[in-house]
């Protein structure tokens, strides 16, 4: 059943992230298990879900996942419904595994968990065949009374041979624009404001050390170190409040 595979996908995803900086062997082991069960989950999901009517539409599927990064709703898990059907529950600063979805337009509705009335956000989204997307539930602005919104970020579909790819998304609503620099890899992202993202940058696999500064200032406010593996793509995300930033690293592919 696809629900059993989904549990395994979630388990191995978080195990891979947990060991990413401390045990390379376990990180690679759990990353391989994650991709294995993700494939089985997608195959099972298609066979048992009305999102896809027949197997031959394989080529038209998109893959989407959701991240809860809304500070205003930090204590409230969010249920995601797609076209009127429950799709996932996401808690603050967590992301669900990719969900296969037929290309085209779909209605996404966000509810406080275990509720199906008084949605906190509704939005029509469009996804293209073969594409992968991250949808972030985020503050509309710095003002808590403005509520939340859903932001779309397309994920990469190509990776240079024997290389990794890295990008950055700014999801801290009250933090100023940020600069990120990785000198050894010659990676530089400049003046990235809230809600914006950078293009992917190619990087050599191995240790990555990123220095973070507030745009226009000389002093580092954070140092982020993590390992990358060849033929994988990553998204680094700044979330939370400016005085207590959280740094999330997502495995995109």
C-alpha positions, -999 to +999 in steps of 0.1 A: +000+000+000+012+035-008+006+046+028+031+021+041+057+032+015+050+068+024+059+061+061+092+045+049+099+075+026+094+099+055+115+078+079+145+075+055+142+112+045+147+124+080+173+098+089+193+109+059+191+146+069+199+137+106+232+119+096+242+142+068+267+161+089+278+134+113+280+100+095+286+100+057+281+062+054+247+063+071+237+094+051+244+077+018+227+045+030+195+063+041+195+085+010+196+054-012+168+039+008+148+071+006+149+071-032+141+034-034+110+037-013+100+070-030+099+052-063+078+023-048+055+049-031+049+068-064+041+035-083+017+024-056+001+058-052-007+060-089-023+025-089-046+034-060-052+071-064-077+091-085-050+117-090-039+095-119-065+076-139-042+052-158-006+041-157+002+054-193+000+090-181+033+085-163+051+110-186+026+137-176+031+136-139+045+165-119+059+159-083+051+184-056+059+187-019+050+212+008+070+230+035+055+247+065+075+278+071+048+302+084+060+317+116+025+330+122+012+294+124+043+278+140+023+260+166-004+248+142+001+217+119-015+223+085-035+198+065-030+201+027-060+192+005-056+189-033-088+191-054-109+185-023-089+154-011-065+151+018-029+150+006-006+156+036-001+170+071+028+193+076+042+206+108+064+237+113+097+235+095+090+201+081+085+191+045+065+161+032+078+137+005+070+145-031+035+136-043+029+127-079+002+149-095-012+151-130+000+181-150-024+210-152-044+231-128-053+220-092-070+236-062-049+236-030-066+243+003-049+246+036-067+238+069-057+237+105-050+200+111-080+177+114-104+204+102-122+207+069-140+241+074-127+276+076-095+271+055-066+293+062-057+296+025-070+285-009-051+288-042-052+274-077-018+260-088-005+250-122+021+222-125+039+211-157+046+175-168+078+160-155+085+190-132+092+190-095+080+218-071+084+229-036+054+248-022+061+268+009+034+278+034+048+312+045+038+345+061+024+370+037+044+397+054+061+407+087+026+414+101+011+383+118-024+397+110-018+393+073-019+356+076-002+330+053+002+324+016+015+296-006+048+302-025+059+281-055+095+271-062+104+249-091+131+224-084+159+215-108+156+188-134+192+185-144+225+181-125+260+182-142+277+149-142+297+142-110+286+175-096+261+187-070+238+217-071+228+242-044+204+271-041+190+293-014+154+304-004+148+332+020+117+324+042+123+344+073+096+372+071+113+397+094+149+391+083+166+416+060+180+406+026+209+382+029+242+374+011+256+339+011+292+331+000+311+298-004+346+309-013+362+275-020+333+266-044+332+301-058+295+304-050+280+337-042+243+347-037+237+384-031+209+406-018+182+379-015+151+393+002+122+375+018+103+350-004+130+351-031+152+323-043+185+320-061+193+299-092+210+266-086+248+268-085+270+238-095+293+226-067+319+199-063+307+171-040+320+171-004+321+197+024+304+230+017+310+259+041+286+289+036+291+323+053+259+344+057+258+382+060+231+408+061+233+425+027+255+457+029+273+447+061+307+430+065+301+407+095+290+371+092+258+363+111+259+325+105+282+298+092+265+268+076+284+236+069+271+205+052+282+177+029+269+172-006+269+141-028+275+140-065+244+139-087+222+154-060+206+189-057+200+208-025+180+238-013+193+257+017+165+277+035+165+304+061+133+303+082+119+314+115+124+349+130+154+371+123+166+368+159+163+330+159+170+318+124+166+282+114+186+267+086+170+239+067+187+218+040+164+199+016+174+172-007+157+181-040+169+153-062 
